[in-house]
């Protein structure tokens, strides 16, 4: 008799997803519809107060600024990661370059952000160099604004875009570029019309791997941001740690999850047709 | 079918390769190549892998520049012209079809780059897909095509720019034998219809012999011989060409004496045979001489031809391979195995078919053999 082993084999994954993904989201969902306790925590009473509080103009303003920061950071990352990954994929020293990309991960994320403070701070390295060179006669305030947040975000998540792009571009058949050149395309045209559409799955992954962590990030704006660069993540932290309004923190979290899911799905839908044809190619190759 | 290009347009496609040398670092890949390819010619570059034929093709396509020397297309210096500016298109060995574009869009790609009108694109793509008999598959993607179909798309795409020269880089090597043969004939007919100069790179001597107007045989970075298929087959320039093109029997021997237009050669391991003195030979010269297997007759009785005209040897059938249209006999004479191919014109009418281990006479006309190397 044939036993159905499939369910046994997939059980660990099912348990993992349930315990670490479904249950936490269910808890957040539940908390968002409960009444806030005076001392923090929740009372077991139904309430939609947390959702009404979302329409606070401050929260809406922060939401827009969060989206702006996330889109700008993602754009900068993809524009930097594409040529980097292309160069790596065509280089003779792939392994060494890969190591260079990975090395920063050996240092803690927060320490790397403090390093940026040391570079950009009022008495930081950059200001000292500019003063020595006589390019400025006073310390310039680089830190604590929106663009610093965007740049540090870009720095932090750049490797997450380079790695998937590198692995897609590495699989790309570069003789296609020669064929395009042979058929009359300039170097730029060949890259735009042949390379880009063929590495679209990699670009999709790169965008998802950077946009999602950036939109939920709270450490970067807290350390290098100013009043104009508070992000949704900061409000959630604030509601949990300081104000202790857990239902509001939950409702903001849910809205953030829903919004980023919609964004991701829209993006995947837009890039789908091209990815589909490539999937056919891969299936054929298998 | 009407020619795709007007006859006046066919005067393009004259390529002159002058003293082309190519080094990769200290590694020499091409040594002083001089070739002149005539307009409308079907020209093959034939050689084993590593002989430099693909590098030469890449230089003509513009993917590599020669280290020394120059290229002239219709008297214009194109040595350093970018590949997208040359009137030369390539059919790649791996086809290099764009996986994200349909068959139609692959073929239309060069026209879209030129920003041609939609109606022009439709008409031209249709015409060239007709030429390669692929009009039924315009909407398919490369991944959905068979090897032969991919090859046809690649050919249509390379032709649509109406290049002066079409380069074909081992275009049939990934296909099975039957299909290869069929596409080869199609290539030949496309060549006739378009009148474009074809430069065909291959390591398969059979392919090269069957379609080329002229062949350049290459080995170890140099061109050994340029000539028509029959010149190369019948009068190979050296031992390598003789062995590489078709099969052959090689004798190594010393000239015993020269008698007017014939000489006697003492062949190691066989004995004495008569040879023609078409090359300048003297007594005691060491030389290599060859006779093609299909030019040797095999009979069970002595032939009644005049003995001055032929060489006759006596031996035993060591191996017999029946391949349908011909039989291959391997006849042992002393320590030497003779290859003899016999076409079956009337197999069942042969009164006494020759069998394995039969004693046979092996003979050939003296003027069918030729001397390839004298040292």
Contacts between the chains, C-beta under 8 A, distances in Angstrom:
chain1	res1	chain2	res2	distance
A	173	B	94	7.3
A	173	B	96	7.2
A	175	B	92	6.2
A	175	B	94	6.1
A	175	B	96	4.9
A	176	B	96	5.4
A	176	B	98	6.2
A	176	B	99	8.0
A	178	B	63	5.7
A	178	B	83	7.5
A	178	B	92	7.7
A	178	B	96	7.1
A	179	B	90	7.3
A	179	B	92	6.0
A	179	B	96	3.8
A	179	B	98	7.6
A	180	B	98	7.6
A	180	B	109	7.4
A	181	B	62	7.9
A	181	B	63	7.8
A	181	B	82	7.6
A	181	B	83	4.8
A	181	B	84	5.1
A	182	B	61	6.0
A	182	B	62	7.7
A	182	B	63	7.8
A	182	B	83	5.3
A	182	B	84	7.3
A	182	B	88	7.8
A	182	B	89	5.9
A	182	B	90	4.9
A	182	B	158	7.8
A	183	B	84	7.6
A	183	B	89	6.6
A	183	B	109	5.8
A	183	B	110	4.3
A	183	B	113	7.1
A	183	B	157	6.8
A	183	B	158	7.6
A	183	B	161	6.7
A	184	B	84	4.9
A	184	B	110	5.1
A	184	B	113	5.0
A	184	B	114	6.9
A	184	B	161	6.4
A	185	B	84	5.9
A	185	B	109	8.0
A	185	B	113	5.5
A	186	B	84	6.1
A	189	B	113	6.5
A	193	B	109	7.8
A	194	B	98	5.9
A	197	B	100	4.5
A	198	B	98	7.7
A	198	B	99	6.5
A	198	B	100	5.6
A	200	B	100	7.9
A	274	B	100	5.8
A	277	B	99	6.7
A	277	B	100	5.2
A	277	B	141	5.4
A	277	B	143	7.6
A	278	B	99	6.2
A	278	B	100	6.3
A	280	B	141	6.0
A	280	B	143	4.7
A	280	B	144	7.0
A	281	B	99	4.4
A	281	B	141	7.4
A	281	B	142	7.1
A	281	B	143	4.1
A	283	B	143	7.4
A	284	B	143	3.9
A	284	B	144	7.3
A	285	B	143	7.8
